Amino acid sequence: MDKRLLDILCCPVSKTPVRLLGRAELDALNGAIVAGGVVTTAGSPVRERVDEGLITIDRKLIYRVDDGIPVMLPEDGIGTTQLNDFPAP
């Protein structure tokens, strides 16, 4: 992802800056998705693995990046509190 774009992106709700998810974080997220039970902030089940994602620097929300395009819709965010054993960056 372009560094300039990453520098200006923030959570649309809290305005908290975001950073790219690390490999361990992605693996933990995708493991939870495969196991089932991961939902968006709107309550919709997450069924597709995430290849790339952004996380708020306070580590509360994850937003997926599809084909290099950040999907920063509030209802599509994934709360990290539902992820057991979510690793530190």
C-alpha beads as a LAMMPS data file, in Angstrom:
LAMMPS data file: protein, C-alpha beads

89 atoms
88 bonds

1 atom types
1 bond types

-500.0 500.0 xlo xhi
-500.0 500.0 ylo yhi
-500.0 500.0 zlo zhi

Masses

1 110.0

Atoms # bond

1 1 1 0.000 0.000 0.000
2 1 1 1.199 3.482 -0.811
3 1 1 2.823 5.067 2.257
4 1 1 1.265 8.464 1.478
5 1 1 -2.212 6.937 1.475
6 1 1 -1.527 5.030 4.673
7 1 1 -0.379 8.261 6.349
8 1 1 -3.737 9.971 5.745
9 1 1 -6.103 7.067 6.434
10 1 1 -7.907 6.803 9.751
11 1 1 -10.872 5.002 11.244
12 1 1 -14.026 6.688 9.884
13 1 1 -15.689 6.541 13.309
14 1 1 -12.996 7.286 15.888
15 1 1 -10.535 9.090 13.554
16 1 1 -7.765 6.895 15.016
17 1 1 -4.845 6.418 12.596
18 1 1 -4.338 2.973 11.069
19 1 1 -1.380 0.786 10.151
20 1 1 -0.952 -2.376 8.123
21 1 1 -1.683 -5.659 9.870
22 1 1 1.399 -7.740 10.559
23 1 1 1.702 -11.357 9.427
24 1 1 0.980 -12.806 12.903
25 1 1 -2.098 -10.579 13.221
26 1 1 -3.353 -11.636 9.779
27 1 1 -2.799 -15.285 10.610
28 1 1 -4.729 -14.938 13.884
29 1 1 -7.588 -13.107 12.152
30 1 1 -7.822 -15.651 9.347
31 1 1 -7.661 -18.549 11.791
32 1 1 -10.624 -17.069 13.663
33 1 1 -12.520 -16.508 10.398
34 1 1 -11.979 -20.128 9.331
35 1 1 -13.095 -21.324 12.781
36 1 1 -16.289 -19.247 12.437
37 1 1 -17.832 -16.708 14.744
38 1 1 -16.093 -13.547 13.476
39 1 1 -18.566 -10.761 12.738
40 1 1 -18.356 -7.199 11.495
41 1 1 -19.373 -4.270 13.657
42 1 1 -22.779 -4.490 11.960
43 1 1 -23.113 -8.124 13.070
44 1 1 -22.616 -9.714 9.642
45 1 1 -20.547 -12.912 9.617
46 1 1 -17.088 -12.675 8.055
47 1 1 -16.666 -15.666 5.749
48 1 1 -13.766 -14.665 3.485
49 1 1 -10.125 -14.701 4.546
50 1 1 -8.347 -11.351 4.654
51 1 1 -5.226 -11.082 2.459
52 1 1 -4.317 -7.583 3.614
53 1 1 -5.757 -5.382 6.313
54 1 1 -5.456 -2.201 8.324
55 1 1 -5.765 -1.962 12.085
56 1 1 -6.296 1.115 14.205
57 1 1 -3.246 1.981 16.261
58 1 1 -5.276 1.404 19.417
59 1 1 -5.808 -2.172 18.084
60 1 1 -9.607 -2.057 18.396
61 1 1 -10.748 -2.339 14.757
62 1 1 -9.560 -4.033 11.591
63 1 1 -10.512 -2.976 8.070
64 1 1 -9.870 -5.228 5.102
65 1 1 -7.955 -4.140 2.011
66 1 1 -9.325 -5.657 -1.205
67 1 1 -7.093 -5.542 -4.293
68 1 1 -5.086 -2.700 -2.758
69 1 1 -8.199 -0.661 -1.915
70 1 1 -8.961 -0.031 1.778
71 1 1 -12.575 -0.845 2.677
72 1 1 -13.079 1.761 5.395
73 1 1 -16.837 1.441 5.851
74 1 1 -17.835 1.632 9.538
75 1 1 -20.205 -1.328 9.212
76 1 1 -17.468 -3.530 7.699
77 1 1 -14.946 -3.079 10.510
78 1 1 -13.943 -6.150 12.524
79 1 1 -13.601 -5.669 16.271
80 1 1 -10.503 -7.299 17.734
81 1 1 -12.084 -8.071 21.120
82 1 1 -13.781 -11.103 19.539
83 1 1 -10.412 -12.571 18.519
84 1 1 -8.948 -14.848 21.184
85 1 1 -5.183 -14.655 21.634
86 1 1 -4.800 -11.773 19.166
87 1 1 -1.018 -11.229 19.003
88 1 1 0.858 -8.049 19.802
89 1 1 2.367 -6.321 16.764

Bonds

1 1 1 2
2 1 2 3
3 1 3 4
4 1 4 5
5 1 5 6
6 1 6 7
7 1 7 8
8 1 8 9
9 1 9 10
10 1 10 11
11 1 11 12
12 1 12 13
13 1 13 14
14 1 14 15
15 1 15 16
16 1 16 17
17 1 17 18
18 1 18 19
19 1 19 20
20 1 20 21
21 1 21 22
22 1 22 23
23 1 23 24
24 1 24 25
25 1 25 26
26 1 26 27
27 1 27 28
28 1 28 29
29 1 29 30
30 1 30 31
31 1 31 32
32 1 32 33
33 1 33 34
34 1 34 35
35 1 35 36
36 1 36 37
37 1 37 38
38 1 38 39
39 1 39 40
40 1 40 41
41 1 41 42
42 1 42 43
43 1 43 44
44 1 44 45
45 1 45 46
46 1 46 47
47 1 47 48
48 1 48 49
49 1 49 50
50 1 50 51
51 1 51 52
52 1 52 53
53 1 53 54
54 1 54 55
55 1 55 56
56 1 56 57
57 1 57 58
58 1 58 59
59 1 59 60
60 1 60 61
61 1 61 62
62 1 62 63
63 1 63 64
64 1 64 65
65 1 65 66
66 1 66 67
67 1 67 68
68 1 68 69
69 1 69 70
70 1 70 71
71 1 71 72
72 1 72 73
73 1 73 74
74 1 74 75
75 1 75 76
76 1 76 77
77 1 77 78
78 1 78 79
79 1 79 80
80 1 80 81
81 1 81 82
82 1 82 83
83 1 83 84
84 1 84 85
85 1 85 86
86 1 86 87
87 1 87 88
88 1 88 89
